[in-house]
Amino acid sequence: MPKLALLGGTPVRTRPFARWPVFDDREKEALVEVLESGSWGGYNPVVRRFEAAFAAFHNVPFAASASNGTVTLEGALLAAGIKPGDEVIVPPISFIATATAVLRAGAVPVFADIGRDYNFDPLRVAEALTPRSRAMIPVHFAGRPADMDNLSAIARGYNLAVIEDAAHAHGATWNNRSAGSFGHLASFSFQQSKNLTAGEGGILIGSNEELIENARSIFNQGRRTGGAWYEHVRLGTNQRLTAWQAAVLLTQLERLPGQLEIRARNAARLNHLLKSLEFVELPPSDARVTRHSYYLYMIRLKPEKLPGVSKDAFLAALAAEGISGAGSYPRPLYEHKVFEQYPFVRMSCPEAEAMCRESFWVSHEVMLASPPDLDDFARALEKIATSAGELAEYSKQDRAVR
């Protein structure tokens, strides 16, 4: 039995996985074009070209870009009329901005549990409703669309604004309909790690022109489209996307369809390679998920099959075998210290807490790797499984040190 690299053995692989971001002379040429234009800020026509192209890719008519995906969530709440004291239902499994955007709007985040697919459980969302509920923020976690059929029905029945957090879901589809096209507004991120990136950046898309114009005004110092430079019609700030970012994003958008296909093929390969491993559980299949963007490839460990092995030890062993890009959330959002300082509502969230104990992910650049690279990933998991006893002893010692 080969010795774990974590314990001094030889790692399964020493080569890095695919480079991220992916770029070539197209990005360089786009940036030079902006440089030589002399118009580097948010008023260069390239910004509107990118907005139009991104909206069209997701089959909606309108878009308003901004400096990052955190401020697009905040702007969406303000544009939708969310006020201090309103309640907004959010999942406890997401990046912190999903919930802190609610706080920054003066509203109250209400945490409703997820299902085994890591997305909102519509039944738990329905249980969280009160007379103060004004909106929900479904997160398409890992790039797998949430159950927008049932969530949309709940929203219609209770007159809730729906703001999709699609930061993970560029190009994903639910019943062949684009993630980001269901809600009143949808927020995407272009931060460095995202499937579509310019280092930073964000965008809101939607079919309601008034809401998008409200958001654009908020991001542009309260100006109105077509108005005078010193005409300010609402409270706003400066969160405009730059021409540099838009130029890079236009070229990156050209690559996205091909990358989505590669990730889907590789996910299918991993599903086949891992299905025989008794100690892991893959997310449940759902025919309504017609395209998963695989920002993250999710795996759940079965603790009963790895007795005594902590998830932290498992991830340390995986990293030592040369498998980069693996991670997890250590806790649900409501356990972060920031929420001790502001009002929030926490429903019972056993699935979210189980996810933090048992699940981990592999990031999307690994999903662009070659088939032999993916075989290395499967071999690393098998190697860890065959050395579970040694890893359990390591876990015990690690906990004792802590």
C-alpha positions as CSV (number, residue, x, y, z in Angstrom):
1,M,0.0,0.0,0.0
2,P,1.6,3.3,-1.1
3,K,2.3,5.7,1.7
4,L,0.4,9.0,1.8
5,A,2.4,12.0,0.7
6,L,1.1,13.8,3.8
7,L,3.1,11.2,5.8
8,G,6.2,11.2,3.7
9,G,5.2,9.2,0.7
10,T,5.5,10.1,-3.0
11,P,2.6,12.3,-4.3
12,V,0.3,11.1,-7.1
13,R,1.2,14.1,-9.2
14,T,3.7,17.0,-9.1
15,R,2.5,18.9,-12.2
16,P,0.1,21.9,-11.8
17,F,-3.4,21.7,-13.2
18,A,-4.6,24.1,-15.9
19,R,-3.5,27.7,-15.7
20,W,-6.2,30.3,-14.7
21,P,-7.0,32.8,-16.1
22,V,-6.7,31.6,-19.7
23,F,-5.5,34.4,-22.0
24,D,-3.5,35.1,-25.2
25,D,-2.9,37.9,-27.7
26,R,-6.6,38.6,-28.0
27,E,-6.7,40.1,-24.5
28,K,-3.5,42.0,-25.2
29,E,-4.9,43.5,-28.4
30,A,-8.2,44.4,-26.6
31,L,-6.2,46.2,-23.9
32,V,-4.0,48.0,-26.3
33,E,-7.2,49.2,-28.1
34,V,-8.5,50.7,-24.9
35,L,-5.0,52.2,-24.1
36,E,-4.8,54.0,-27.4
37,S,-8.4,55.2,-27.3
38,G,-7.6,57.5,-24.4
39,S,-10.9,56.6,-22.9
40,W,-10.2,54.2,-20.0
41,G,-13.2,54.7,-17.7
42,G,-16.7,53.5,-17.7
43,Y,-17.9,55.7,-20.6
44,N,-15.9,53.9,-23.3
45,P,-18.4,52.2,-25.7
46,V,-16.7,48.8,-25.0
47,V,-18.5,48.8,-21.7
48,R,-21.9,48.9,-23.3
49,R,-20.8,46.4,-25.9
50,F,-19.9,44.0,-23.2
51,E,-23.1,44.6,-21.3
52,A,-25.2,43.9,-24.4
53,A,-23.2,40.7,-25.2
54,F,-23.4,39.3,-21.7
55,A,-27.2,40.0,-21.5
56,A,-27.7,38.4,-24.9
57,F,-25.7,35.3,-23.9
58,H,-28.2,34.8,-21.0
59,N,-31.2,35.6,-23.1
60,V,-32.3,38.8,-21.3
61,P,-32.5,42.3,-22.8
62,F,-30.9,44.6,-20.2
63,A,-27.7,44.8,-18.2
64,A,-25.8,47.2,-15.9
65,S,-22.2,46.6,-15.1
66,A,-20.3,47.6,-11.9
67,S,-16.9,47.3,-10.2
68,N,-17.6,43.9,-8.6
69,G,-20.2,41.3,-7.7
70,T,-20.6,42.5,-4.2
71,V,-21.9,46.0,-5.1
72,T,-24.1,44.5,-7.8
73,L,-25.9,42.5,-5.1
74,E,-26.2,45.7,-3.0
75,G,-27.4,47.7,-5.9
76,A,-30.0,45.1,-6.8
77,L,-31.5,45.3,-3.4
78,L,-31.7,49.1,-3.5
79,A,-33.0,49.1,-7.1
80,A,-35.7,46.7,-6.1
81,G,-36.8,49.0,-3.3
82,I,-35.6,46.9,-0.3
83,K,-35.8,49.2,2.8
84,P,-34.4,49.0,6.4
85,G,-36.3,46.5,8.4
86,D,-37.4,44.4,5.4
87,E,-36.6,40.7,5.5
88,V,-34.7,39.0,2.7
89,I,-34.4,35.2,2.6
90,V,-30.9,34.0,1.9
91,P,-29.1,30.6,2.1
92,P,-26.5,30.0,4.8
93,I,-24.2,28.4,2.2
94,S,-22.7,31.1,0.0
95,F,-19.9,33.7,0.0
96,I,-20.4,36.3,2.7
97,A,-21.6,39.0,0.3
98,T,-24.9,37.3,-0.3
99,A,-25.9,38.1,3.3
100,T,-23.9,41.2,4.0
101,A,-25.4,42.9,1.0
102,V,-28.7,42.6,2.8
103,L,-27.3,44.2,6.0
104,R,-25.7,47.0,4.0
105,A,-29.2,47.8,2.6
106,G,-30.4,48.0,6.2
107,A,-32.6,44.9,5.8
108,V,-32.6,41.7,7.8
109,P,-31.1,38.5,6.4
110,V,-33.2,35.4,7.1
111,F,-31.3,32.2,6.7
112,A,-33.3,29.3,5.2
113,D,-31.7,25.8,4.8
114,I,-30.4,24.2,1.6
115,G,-31.0,20.8,0.2
116,R,-28.6,18.0,-0.7
117,D,-27.9,19.8,-4.0
118,Y,-26.4,22.7,-1.9
119,N,-29.1,25.1,-3.1
120,F,-32.2,26.6,-1.4
121,D,-34.7,24.0,-0.3
122,P,-38.0,25.6,-1.4
123,L,-39.8,24.0,1.6
124,R,-37.4,25.7,4.0
125,V,-37.8,29.0,2.1
126,A,-41.6,28.8,2.5
127,E,-41.2,28.2,6.3
128,A,-39.1,31.3,6.5
129,L,-41.8,33.7,5.2
130,T,-43.3,36.3,7.5
131,P,-45.3,39.5,6.8
132,R,-42.0,41.4,6.6
133,S,-40.5,39.2,3.8
134,R,-39.8,41.3,0.7
135,A,-37.2,39.4,-1.3
136,M,-35.2,36.2,-1.7
137,I,-31.7,35.6,-3.0
138,P,-31.4,32.2,-4.5
139,V,-27.7,31.2,-5.0
140,H,-26.9,28.9,-8.0
141,F,-24.2,27.3,-5.8
142,A,-21.2,25.8,-7.6
143,G,-22.8,26.6,-10.9
144,R,-25.8,24.3,-10.5
145,P,-29.0,26.2,-10.9
146,A,-31.4,26.4,-8.0
147,D,-35.0,25.1,-8.3
148,M,-36.3,28.2,-10.0
149,D,-39.7,26.5,-10.7
150,N,-40.7,26.2,-7.1
151,L,-38.8,29.3,-5.9
152,S,-40.4,31.5,-8.5
153,A,-43.8,30.1,-7.6
154,I,-43.3,31.0,-3.9
155,A,-42.1,34.5,-4.9
156,R,-45.2,35.1,-7.1
157,G,-47.5,33.9,-4.3
158,Y,-46.0,36.2,-1.7
159,N,-45.0,39.1,-4.0
160,L,-41.3,38.8,-3.3
161,A,-38.5,40.3,-5.4
162,V,-36.2,37.6,-6.7
163,I,-32.5,38.5,-7.0
164,E,-30.5,35.6,-8.3
165,D,-27.0,35.4,-7.0
166,A,-25.4,33.8,-10.1
167,A,-21.8,34.5,-9.3
168,H,-21.0,30.8,-9.8
169,A,-23.3,30.3,-12.8
170,H,-22.1,32.0,-15.9
171,G,-23.8,30.1,-18.8
172,A,-25.7,27.6,-16.6
173,T,-29.3,26.6,-17.5
174,W,-32.4,25.3,-15.8
175,N,-34.8,23.6,-18.1
176,N,-32.8,25.1,-21.0
177,R,-33.4,28.6,-19.6
178,S,-30.4,30.7,-18.5
179,A,-29.6,31.1,-14.9
180,G,-30.1,34.8,-14.3
181,S,-33.2,35.1,-16.5
182,F,-35.7,34.0,-13.8
183,G,-35.5,36.8,-11.2
184,H,-36.3,40.4,-11.2
185,L,-32.5,41.0,-11.3
186,A,-29.5,38.6,-11.3
187,S,-26.0,39.4,-10.1
188,F,-22.8,37.9,-11.6
189,S,-19.2,38.3,-10.5
190,F,-16.1,38.6,-12.6
191,Q,-13.6,38.3,-9.6
192,Q,-10.3,36.5,-10.3
193,S,-11.5,33.0,-9.5
194,K,-14.8,33.1,-11.5
195,N,-15.5,31.2,-14.7
196,L,-15.6,34.6,-16.5
197,T,-13.1,37.0,-15.1
198,A,-11.3,40.3,-15.5
199,G,-9.7,40.2,-12.0
200,E,-12.7,42.1,-10.6
201,G,-16.1,43.3,-12.0
202,G,-19.8,42.5,-11.7
203,I,-23.0,42.9,-13.6
204,L,-26.8,42.9,-13.1
205,I,-29.0,41.5,-15.8
206,G,-32.8,41.3,-16.2
207,S,-35.9,41.8,-18.2
208,N,-37.2,44.9,-16.3
209,E,-35.7,48.0,-17.9
210,E,-36.7,50.2,-15.0
211,L,-34.9,48.1,-12.4
212,I,-31.8,47.9,-14.5
213,E,-31.9,51.7,-15.0
214,N,-32.3,52.2,-11.3
215,A,-29.2,50.1,-10.7
216,R,-27.2,51.8,-13.4
217,S,-28.1,55.2,-11.8
218,I,-27.0,53.9,-8.4
219,F,-23.6,52.7,-9.8
220,N,-23.2,56.1,-11.6
221,Q,-23.5,58.7,-8.9
222,G,-27.3,58.8,-9.2
223,R,-27.2,60.1,-12.8
224,R,-29.9,59.0,-15.3
225,T,-29.1,57.6,-18.7
226,G,-29.2,60.5,-21.2
227,G,-29.1,63.1,-18.4
228,A,-26.6,65.9,-17.8
229,W,-23.3,65.2,-16.1
230,Y,-24.3,67.3,-13.0
231,E,-27.9,66.0,-12.9
232,H,-28.3,63.5,-10.0
233,V,-31.8,62.0,-9.6
234,R,-31.2,59.5,-6.8
235,L,-28.6,58.6,-4.1
236,G,-25.8,56.8,-5.8
237,T,-22.1,56.2,-5.8
238,N,-19.3,55.5,-8.2
239,Q,-19.1,51.8,-9.0
240,R,-18.6,51.9,-12.7
241,L,-16.8,49.0,-14.6
242,T,-13.7,50.3,-16.4
243,A,-13.0,49.9,-20.1
244,W,-10.0,47.7,-19.3
245,Q,-12.3,45.2,-17.6
246,A,-14.9,45.3,-20.2
247,A,-12.4,44.7,-23.0
248,V,-11.0,41.7,-21.2
249,L,-14.4,40.3,-20.4
250,L,-15.5,40.5,-24.1
251,T,-12.6,38.3,-25.1
252,Q,-13.2,36.0,-22.1
253,L,-16.9,35.7,-23.1
254,E,-15.9,34.3,-26.5
255,R,-14.0,31.5,-24.7
256,L,-16.8,30.7,-22.2
257,P,-19.0,28.3,-24.4
258,G,-16.0,26.1,-25.2
259,Q,-14.9,26.1,-21.6
260,L,-18.4,25.1,-20.4
261,E,-18.3,22.1,-22.8
262,I,-14.9,21.0,-21.5
263,R,-16.0,21.2,-17.9
264,A,-19.2,19.3,-18.6
265,R,-17.3,16.5,-20.3
266,N,-14.8,16.3,-17.4
267,A,-17.5,16.3,-14.8
268,A,-19.1,13.3,-16.6
269,R,-15.7,11.6,-16.5
270,L,-15.2,12.3,-12.8
271,N,-18.7,11.1,-12.1
272,H,-17.8,7.8,-13.8
273,L,-14.4,7.5,-12.1
274,L,-15.8,8.2,-8.6
275,K,-19.1,6.4,-8.6
276,S,-17.5,3.2,-7.3
277,L,-15.8,4.9,-4.3
278,E,-17.8,4.0,-1.2
279,F,-16.7,7.0,0.9
280,V,-17.9,9.8,-1.4
281,E,-21.4,11.0,-2.5
282,L,-21.9,13.1,-5.5
283,P,-24.8,15.7,-5.8
284,P,-28.1,14.2,-6.8
285,S,-28.9,14.3,-10.5
286,D,-31.8,16.4,-11.8
287,A,-32.9,16.5,-15.4
288,R,-34.0,20.1,-15.0
289,V,-30.3,21.1,-14.7
290,T,-29.7,21.3,-18.4
291,R,-26.2,23.0,-18.0
292,H,-24.1,23.1,-14.9
293,S,-21.3,25.6,-15.2
294,Y,-19.1,23.6,-12.7
295,Y,-17.5,26.6,-11.0
296,L,-17.1,24.0,-8.3
297,Y,-17.3,20.2,-8.5
298,M,-18.9,19.2,-5.3
299,I,-18.1,16.0,-3.3
300,R,-19.6,14.9,0.0
301,L,-17.6,12.6,2.3
302,K,-19.4,9.8,4.1
303,P,-18.0,9.9,7.7
304,E,-19.1,6.4,8.4
305,K,-16.8,5.1,5.7
306,L,-13.8,7.1,6.9
307,P,-14.1,6.7,10.7
308,G,-11.8,9.1,12.6
309,V,-10.8,11.1,9.5
310,S,-11.6,14.8,9.8
311,K,-12.4,16.7,6.6
312,D,-9.4,19.0,7.3
313,A,-7.1,16.0,7.4
314,F,-8.7,14.6,4.2
315,L,-8.1,17.9,2.4
316,A,-4.6,18.1,3.7
317,A,-3.9,14.6,2.3
318,L,-5.4,15.5,-1.0
319,A,-3.3,18.7,-1.3
320,A,-0.2,16.7,-0.5
321,E,-1.0,14.3,-3.3
322,G,-0.8,17.2,-5.7
323,I,-4.5,17.9,-6.1
324,S,-4.8,21.7,-5.9
325,G,-8.0,23.7,-5.9
326,A,-9.8,21.7,-3.2
327,G,-11.6,23.6,-0.5
328,S,-14.7,24.1,1.6
329,Y,-16.6,26.5,3.8
330,P,-15.7,26.0,7.4
331,R,-19.1,27.2,8.8
332,P,-22.5,28.5,7.7
333,L,-22.7,32.2,7.2
334,Y,-24.7,32.9,10.3
335,E,-21.7,31.6,12.5
336,H,-19.4,34.4,11.3
337,K,-18.7,37.1,13.9
338,V,-20.1,39.9,11.7
339,F,-23.6,38.6,12.4
340,E,-23.2,39.1,16.1
341,Q,-23.4,42.8,15.4
342,Y,-26.6,43.0,13.3
343,P,-30.1,41.6,13.5
344,F,-30.7,38.4,11.5
345,V,-33.0,35.4,11.6
346,R,-31.7,31.9,11.6
347,M,-34.1,29.1,10.7
348,S,-33.1,25.5,11.5
349,C,-30.3,24.7,9.0
350,P,-29.1,21.1,9.6
351,E,-28.2,20.5,5.9
352,A,-26.0,23.6,5.8
353,E,-24.2,22.5,8.9
354,A,-23.8,19.0,7.5
355,M,-22.4,20.4,4.3
356,C,-19.7,22.3,6.2
357,R,-18.7,19.1,8.1
358,E,-18.8,16.7,5.2
359,S,-18.4,18.4,1.8
360,F,-15.6,19.8,-0.2
361,W,-15.1,21.1,-3.8
362,V,-12.6,21.1,-6.6
363,S,-12.4,24.4,-8.4
364,H,-13.2,25.0,-12.1
365,E,-9.6,25.2,-13.4
366,V,-9.2,21.6,-12.5
367,M,-12.3,20.9,-14.6
368,L,-10.4,22.3,-17.6
369,A,-7.7,19.6,-17.2
370,S,-6.9,16.7,-19.5
371,P,-8.3,13.2,-18.9
372,P,-5.0,11.9,-17.5
373,D,-5.0,14.8,-15.0
374,L,-8.5,13.8,-13.9
375,D,-7.3,10.2,-13.6
376,D,-4.7,11.5,-11.1
377,F,-7.5,13.1,-9.1
378,A,-9.3,9.8,-8.9
379,R,-6.1,7.9,-8.0
380,A,-5.4,10.4,-5.2
381,L,-8.9,9.8,-3.7
382,E,-8.4,6.0,-3.9
383,K,-5.0,6.3,-2.3
384,I,-6.4,8.2,0.6
385,A,-9.2,5.7,1.0
386,T,-6.7,2.8,1.2
387,S,-4.8,4.6,3.9
388,A,-7.7,5.7,5.9
389,G,-6.4,4.1,9.1
390,E,-3.1,6.1,8.9
391,L,-5.0,9.3,8.1
392,A,-7.3,8.7,11.1
393,E,-4.3,8.6,13.4
394,Y,-3.0,11.8,11.8
395,S,-6.4,13.4,12.4
396,K,-6.2,12.3,16.0
397,Q,-2.8,13.8,16.5
398,D,-3.7,17.0,14.6
399,R,-6.7,17.5,16.9
400,A,-4.6,16.9,20.0
401,V,-2.1,19.6,18.8
402,R,-4.9,22.1,18.2
